[in-house]
């Protein structure tokens, strides 16, 4: 599930925490890394588990409208395609999926306001109306709808962002990646496949056995950056005599430390590839000037002798 870019980000964030709290032991850092990695898959599960309750929200709306004192003909004869969608049926009846959701205590029960608002947005969407109106009724059609919902309705939503932040400090940054995996799972269900929990690391995905062990990679990256952090910082200081340790951005130091660590544990990888990875991460997590700073220092430090 987790690709190398995500793993680098997880290691970098853990090293950043260590840089901010030098009392953190290596064992504590490794435990934090494990939690951060697993949290992405938990977010995927939480998001995917919205399918049955959102469907039930629609069903409840239809039943309430039918029970009105003087319902309209449309309310008496509603379009039931969405409330009968097969993806919701599959997930709500899958024992492995539901056992996992229950064990991890992932639930949308207390977020009924968000479900209501999400369903109201859906009802106004052109693609949703077209789904209800077209004559097709198939697993593939239901899957296409849910892919569109995951692609279009969850990112850049303040209410959802607040919920995710309350539930886990790791979740907001992983939203787009987890949604992508929700789409992959829904597409697989639409093709008639059984739901399966994605392996945590991409090297564990069937067919990827040729890849290097991702778990070993991220643990070695963290350990090397942790053990050598002070030495890496000293080497940065040697190249930036006008900047004291306190004036250097901690985020940039963590990125540089991880870049130097990766160059050390993977000497067969081109330094330019490693440098580019951490430059790209810096564009998202650090200051506007950081990409040039990280690029220049990593280029000098890695190409000296790591």
C-alpha positions in Angstrom: 0.0 0.0 0.0 2.7 2.5 1.0 5.0 3.5 -1.8 8.6 4.8 -1.3 7.5 8.5 -1.4 5.1 8.0 1.4 7.7 6.0 3.4 10.2 8.7 3.0 7.7 11.2 4.3 6.9 9.0 7.3 10.6 8.7 8.2 11.2 12.4 7.7 8.3 13.3 10.0 9.6 11.0 12.7 13.1 12.5 12.4 11.6 15.9 12.6 9.9 14.8 15.9 13.3 13.6 17.1 15.0 16.9 16.2 12.3 18.7 18.2 12.7 16.3 21.1 16.2 15.0 21.4 15.1 12.9 24.4 13.2 10.5 22.1 14.9 7.1 22.1 15.4 5.1 18.9 12.9 2.5 20.2 10.3 5.3 20.6 11.1 6.7 17.2 10.6 3.3 15.6 7.3 2.8 17.4 6.2 6.3 16.2 7.2 5.3 12.6 5.1 2.1 12.9 2.1 4.0 14.1 2.5 6.5 11.3 2.7 3.8 8.6 -0.3 1.9 9.9 -2.3 5.1 10.2 -2.5 5.5 6.5 -4.2 2.1 6.1 -6.5 2.9 9.0 -7.6 6.1 7.2 -8.2 4.1 4.0 -10.5 1.8 6.1 -12.3 4.7 7.7 -13.0 6.3 4.4 -14.1 3.1 2.6 -16.4 2.3 5.5 -18.5 5.4 4.7 -20.1 3.5 1.8 -22.8 1.7 3.8 -23.7 4.6 6.2 -24.0 7.1 3.3 -26.2 4.6 1.5 -28.3 4.3 4.6 -28.5 8.1 4.9 -30.1 8.1 1.4 -32.5 5.2 2.4 -33.6 7.1 5.5 -34.3 10.2 3.5 -36.5 8.3 1.1 -38.4 6.5 3.8 -39.0 9.8 5.6 -40.3 11.4 2.4 -42.6 8.5 1.8 -44.0 8.8 5.3 -44.9 12.5 5.0 -48.6 13.4 5.4 -48.9 14.4 1.7 -46.0 13.1 -0.2 -45.5 14.0 -3.9 -45.5 11.4 -6.6 -41.7 11.6 -6.8 -41.5 10.9 -3.1 -43.9 8.0 -3.3 -42.0 6.5 -6.2 -38.3 7.5 -5.7 -35.4 6.3 -7.7 -33.8 3.5 -5.6 -30.7 2.8 -7.7 -28.4 4.4 -5.2 -29.9 2.9 -2.0 -29.7 -0.5 -3.7 -26.1 -0.1 -4.9 -24.1 -3.3 -4.8 -20.9 -1.9 -3.5 -22.6 -0.9 -0.2 -24.2 -4.3 0.0 -20.9 -6.1 -0.5 -19.1 -4.1 2.2 -21.9 -4.2 4.7 -22.0 -8.0 4.4 -18.3 -8.7 4.3 -17.3 -10.3 7.6 -13.6 -9.6 7.3 -14.2 -5.9 6.5 -16.7 -5.4 9.3 -14.6 -7.3 11.9 -11.6 -5.1 11.1 -13.7 -1.9 11.2 -15.1 -3.0 14.6 -11.7 -4.0 16.0 -10.2 -0.7 15.1 -13.2 1.2 16.4 -13.7 3.1 13.1 -17.3 4.5 12.9 -19.3 7.2 11.2 -22.1 7.0 13.7 -21.3 10.3 15.4 -20.9 12.2 12.1 -24.5 12.2 10.9 -24.3 15.9 10.1 -21.4 15.3 7.7 -23.3 12.4 6.1 -26.4 14.6 5.6 -24.4 17.4 4.0 -22.5 15.0 1.8 -25.7 13.4 0.6 -27.2 16.8 -0.1 -24.1 17.7 -2.2 -24.4 14.4 -4.1 -28.1 15.0 -4.9 -27.1 18.2 -6.6 -24.2 16.7 -8.7 -24.8 16.2 -12.4 -22.9 12.9 -12.4 -25.1 11.6 -9.5 -28.3 12.5 -11.4 -27.0 10.9 -14.5 -26.3 7.7 -12.5 -29.8 7.6 -11.2 -31.3 8.3 -14.7 -29.3 6.0 -16.9 -30.8 2.6 -17.7 -27.7 0.6 -16.7 -27.8 -1.3 -13.5 -24.6 -3.2 -12.8 -21.8 -3.7 -10.4 -19.5 -1.8 -12.7 -21.9 1.2 -12.8 -22.2 1.3 -9.0 -18.4 1.1 -8.7 -17.9 4.0 -11.2 -20.2 6.1 -9.0 -18.3 5.5 -5.8 -15.0 6.2 -7.6 -16.4 9.6 -8.6 -17.6 10.2 -5.0 -14.2 9.4 -3.5 -12.4 11.5 -6.2 -14.6 14.6 -5.9 -16.3 14.9 -2.6 -13.7 14.4 0.2 -10.7 16.6 -0.5 -10.7 20.3 0.5 -13.6 19.8 2.9 -13.1 21.7 6.1 -15.6 19.7 8.1 -14.0 16.4 7.1 -10.5 17.8 7.7 -11.6 18.7 11.3 -12.9 15.2 11.9 -9.7 13.6 10.6 -7.5 15.9 12.7 -9.5 15.0 15.8 -9.2 11.3 15.1 -5.5 11.2 14.2 -2.6 13.6 13.9 -1.4 11.5 10.9 -4.5 11.6 8.8 -4.9 14.9 7.1 -1.7 14.7 5.1 -2.6 11.1 3.9 -6.1 11.9 2.7 -5.4 12.0 -1.0 -3.3 8.8 -0.9 -6.0 6.9 1.1 -8.7 8.1 -1.3 -6.8 6.8 -4.2 -6.7 3.4 -2.5 -10.4 3.6 -1.9 -10.9 4.1 -5.6 -8.7 1.1 -6.3 -10.7 -1.1 -4.0 -14.0 0.0 -5.4 -12.9 -0.7 -8.9 -11.8 -4.2 -7.9 -15.2 -4.8 -6.3 -16.8 -3.6 -9.5 -14.8 -6.3 -11.4 -16.2 -8.9 -9.1 -13.2 -9.3 -6.9 -13.5 -10.0 -3.2 -12.4 -7.2 -0.8 -9.0 -7.8 0.8 -7.1 -5.7 3.2 -4.2 -4.1 1.2 -0.7 -5.2 2.4 0.9 -2.3 4.3 3.9 -2.1 2.0 4.0 -2.1 -1.8 6.7 -4.8 -1.8 4.1 -7.1 -0.1 1.5 -6.6 -2.9 1.1 -9.8 -5.0 3.1 -9.4 -8.1 5.6 -7.0 -6.5 7.8 -9.7 -5.0 10.7 -8.3 -7.2 10.7 -5.1 -5.2 13.2 -4.5 -2.3 11.7 -5.0 1.1 9.9 -1.7 1.9 9.7 -2.2 5.6 13.4 -2.9 5.9 14.0 0.2 3.7 12.1 2.6 5.9 13.4 1.2 9.2 17.0 1.4 8.0 16.3 4.9 6.7 15.0 6.0 10.1 17.7 4.3 12.1 20.5 5.7 10.0 19.1 9.3 10.1 18.5 9.0 13.9 21.9 7.6 14.8 23.8 10.0 12.6 21.6 13.1 13.1 24.0 15.1 15.1 26.9 14.3 12.7 24.7 15.2 9.7 23.8 18.5 11.4 27.4 19.3 12.1 28.3 18.7 8.4 25.5 21.0 7.4 26.8 23.6 9.8 30.3 23.3 8.2 28.8 24.3 4.9 26.7 27.1 6.3 29.0 29.0 8.6 26.8 32.1 8.6 23.9 30.1 10.0 23.8 28.8 13.6 21.9 25.6 14.4 19.1 27.6 15.9 18.6 29.6 12.7 18.4 26.6 10.5 14.9 25.3 9.8 14.3 22.1 11.7 12.2 20.8 8.8 15.1 21.3 6.4 17.6 19.6 8.7 15.3 16.6 9.0 14.9 16.4 5.3 18.7 16.7 4.7 19.4 14.1 7.4 17.0 11.6 5.7 18.5 12.3 2.3 22.0 11.7 3.6 20.8 8.6 5.4 19.2 7.2 2.2 22.4 7.8 0.3 24.3 5.9 2.9 21.9 2.9 3.0 21.4 2.8 -0.8 24.7 3.6 -2.5 23.5 1.9 -5.7 20.8 4.6 -6.2 21.8 7.7 -8.1 22.3 10.6 -5.8 20.3 12.8 -8.1 17.3 10.5 -7.6 17.6 10.7 -3.8 18.1 14.5 -3.9 15.1 15.0 -6.1 12.9 13.0 -3.8 13.6 15.2 -0.7 13.5 18.4 -2.8 9.9 17.4 -3.8 9.0 16.6 -0.2 10.4 20.0 0.9 8.1 21.8 -1.5 5.1 20.5 0.4 6.4 20.5 4.0 8.8 23.4 4.3 9.3 27.1 3.3 9.3 28.4 -0.3 13.1 28.8 -0.2 13.7 25.3 1.2 13.7 23.4 -2.0 16.8 25.3 -3.3 18.5 25.0 0.2 17.8 21.3 0.5 18.9 20.7 -3.1 22.2 22.6 -2.8 23.2 21.1 0.5 22.3 17.5 -0.3 24.2 17.8 -3.6 27.3 18.9 -1.8 27.0 16.5 1.2 26.1 13.4 -0.7 28.6 13.9 -3.4 31.4 14.5 -0.9 31.5 11.1 0.7 28.5 10.0 2.8 
